[in-house]
Amino acid sequence: MNSHVDWSFRETKVITVDEISQEHVFPERLRLKLANAKGYKSPIDIGSIAYATRGEARSREFDNAGTISVVESSLVESRRELVVKLLDSLIGLRDNSIVTQFRVLHIVVNWLNANGYVEVFTDVSCASRAYADYTSYLNDSIRKGDFAPQHAAKCQKTLQFIIGLQFSSVVDYVVRSAVPIARQRKAIKPPRESDVHFFTDVCIAIARDYSNFILEQEPFPCVVRIRNYEVVKFPSNGGMNSPFRQGHDCYNVAERRVATVEEYMSKYAGRGQTIRLCEAERAIADAQASVEFANSESRNYVRLQMAAFAVKAYISLFMLMTGASPTELEQFSYEDALGIDKSVLKKELTAVKFRARGKMTGYVLGRKKGLTLLREYFKLRDWILNGEYVDRLFFKIKISKGAVCLSFSDLDAGAAATRFYSSISGVFVDGKYPKITYNKARKHKSSAHHAAKYSLETVARALNHSSGVNISSYSEATVEQQESEFGTYWDSVRKAAQMVRERSVTASDKLDSIAVGHCDSFRFPVPVSDTEAPVIQPNCRNQYGCLYCTHYFCHADEDDIHKLLSLHYVVNAVRNTAQDSGHAEVLYKDLSIRVEFILEAIANRSESVSQLVSAMRNKVFNLGVLTPFWERRLQRYEAMGVVF
């Protein structure tokens, strides 16, 4: 921090989320206190954004911890209004989302201040220049390896967002000054269906066998039966026995009892070790005492631990069945779930989807397995609570060992699911068994729906997101499908793209310009030989089958790229909104994939061509500028009610 600069920690006012919508005379002084932000205890100094010269946040040992130092004379009047608008935009967001958004905002504003864009929020042309320059800076940072594409894309999007707050009517004009940065997000691969089924069986076995053991007050050991093997639990740290873990020598697992002294000593002898008789007798006596104590009390520490572990198994099961994220599952209400059990009509658990700006969404549980497991969980839940009331369906359980008492608090479902997997790995399942995370569970739920030929709308509705999100993020084949179809199908698609790339360099005066590129023998379609039965037969009248014709090729220029992307736009519109979406998906998904492969082949020719493809993609998909042919085709579809 420069000594000659008049830095100060200004007087601030701390507000809560509930006070955001109130009128604030000095927005530049506001700090926002978040109740549930993980790892962020100090109020967020959102008012500091109004200053052109900002420093570091004050450390925690001070009363005003988190306050960012500023030069008070650098206050930018136009940004005071921006602070108010930013606060309004936070309504409906989770606390953790607010923290994430502020961190990125902090980075963006610091760059604007450091690069001469202090008045970026007062002048549209200045905003446009700033957006273009910041995009160039981000792209350069990606090339240098300083930024990951996903982080850079988030920063660019944040600047676009705050410019939109100030200039909502012309934000589209501003963002035209630069091409959107691709996130290059690593796709989540769906797990094997067999792995999901096995994981489900493991969760059900733990949930049911532990619950029944506890509710029926059965004596130790507890036996969990998973398909063709068993896991035997005795009441001690070394009491878990399975094909993947050898428990303590104190137990005779086969006969479900504490071992004798002779059996205990023979195990040592079998390993070439020796142990004194008194030590063996003491170990066996301790093990027997532990079993007797655990069997004497229905609510002792070990049984309560098992109950909490069974709850984690139920949590994992409900994530698998509903496709809910941890944040959404945490919101499931007990009364809401009870309504499913009592009503013949109600089939959904509800939660607020924060990524959808507070939209209330439903999660279908199912009337067969789902309802059965819910009722089983209710019994365990009642036993755990023992007369206490908790409004959430799932909750965190804290067990005090000394007094053997319980306390209940808000659940961190993601952490619970992670700890559950860590606990079963190498005990209930092989340590090499793949982890089924909640997002992989959602991926499987979507993949399974698609594999069963459900419509895009049905899948999107089941997972509570838009059809577009489902197409871009979740509509991937199962691993089994990929392995069986990859070789033949994808090879044919790549061959088509390669052909286009090779033919694109051999332009001729005899070429006919068509809606998707060019043709060297119009009205004489010949199906390509890379597939026996093209999904769409070449037909010179409808233009959709051209990519399956031997006479088709395109140039790596703006006109042909624009044509292909316009086709892509219309195809996706039909896929998303057609009444018979199952048929449309079968018909057009293959075509959409072919278009992407051809575009990739074109983009790979050079850096300049790659940038051209990106610019044209922005023109079509973000600005909605199609070629005249495909614009007319789209309008015709809209008039027919096919797309909207």
URLIN-V169480 format. One line per field, one symbol per residue. phi: phi as a letter, one per 40 degrees, with the letter a starting at -180 (. if undefined). psi: psi as a letter, one per 20 degrees, with the letter a starting at -180 (. if undefined). burial: I if it has 24 or more other C-alpha atoms within 12 Angstrom, else O. A space follows every 10 residues. Layout:
phi=???
psi=???
burial=???
This chain:
phi=.ccccccacc cbbcbbccbd cccbcbccbc bbcbcbccga cccccccccc bcbbbbcccc ccccdgccca ccccdbdccc ccdccccccc cgccdccccc ccdcddcccc cdccbgbccc cbbccccccc cccccccccc ccccgcbcdc cccccccccd ccccccbccb cccccccacd cccfcccccc ccccccccdc ccccccdccc ccdcccfccc ccbbbbfbab bbbbcacbcc bacbaccccc bbcdcgaccc cccccccccc cgbbacdccc cccccccccc ccccccbcbc dcccdccccc ccccdccccc ccgccdcccd cdcccccccc ccbcbcbbcb accccbfgcc bbbccgcbcd cccccccdcc dccccfgcbb cccbacbbbc cccfbbbbac cbcccccccc cccccgbcbd cccccbcccc ccccdccccc ccgccdcccc ccbfaccccc ccbbccccdc cdccbddccc cccccccccc cccccbcacc cbcbcbiabb acgbcbdccc acbddbcdac cbgccccbbc ccabccbccc ccccccddcc dcccdcbccc cccccccbcc cdccdccccc cccccacccc cccccccccc cccgcbcddc cccccccccc gcba
psi=pphipmqqnr prpprrhijg irpphmhiip qppphkppjn hqqpmhhihi phoqcrqqri iqhlpippqr ohijpohhig hggghgghii piqqghhggg gggggggghg gghikjlhkh jipghggggg ggghgggghh hghijhqqhg gghggghggg ghhhhhmhhj hhggiiiqpq pphlppqopq rphhhggggg gggggggghg gggghilqqq rpppoodjrq pppqmrhkjp priippaqii qnghjlrpqr gghghhhghh jkrqqqghgg ggghgggghg ggghihpilr gghhghghhh ghghghghgg hhjqrghhhh ipqghghhhg hhqigpiqqq qpohikljpp qqophqiegg hghghghggg gggghliqpp hqgqrppppo ggimrqqqrq qnhghghghg ghhhpjfhrq hipqpnrhhh ghgggggggg hjkqqhgggg hhjlrrhggg ghhilqqrgg gghhiggggh ghghgghggg gghijlqqij qpprhjdrpj mqjmpoqqji qhnqhoppoi hiihjhijqi iqrqqlrggh gggghggggg ghgghhiqgm hgghgggigg ggggghhghg gghihrhhhg hgggghgggg hhikorqggh gggghggghi jgr.
burial=OOOOOOOIII OIIIIOIOOI OOOIOIIIII IIIIOOOOOO OIIIIIIIII IIIIIOIOOO OOOIIIIIII IIOIIIIIII IIIIIIIIII IIIIIIIIII IIOIIIIIII IIIOOOIIII IOOIOIIIII IIIIIOIIIO OOOOOOOOIO IIIIIIIIII IIIIIIIOOO IIIIIIIIII IIOOOOOIII IIIOIIOIII IIIIIIIIII IIIIIOIOII IIIIIIOOOI IIIIIIOOII IIOOOOIIII IIIOOOIIII IOOIIOOOOO OOOOOOOOOI OOIIOOIIOI IOOIIOOIII IIIIIIIIII IIIIIIIIII IIIIIIIIII IIIIOIIIOI IOOOOOIIII IIIIIOOOOO IIIIIOOOOI IOIIIIIIII IOIIIOOOOI OIIIIIIOIO OOOOOIOIOI IIIIOIIOOI IIIIIOIIII OOOOIIIIII IIIIIIIIII IOOIIIIIII IIIIIOIOOI IOIIIIIIIO OOOOOOOOIO OIIIIIIIII IOIIOOOOOO OOIIIIIIII OIOOIIIIOI OOOIIIIIOI OOIIIIIIII IIIIIIIIII IIIIIIIIII IIIIIIIIOO IIOIIIIIII IIIIIIIIII IIIOIOOOOO IIIIIIIIII IOOOIIIOII OOIIOOOOOO OIIO
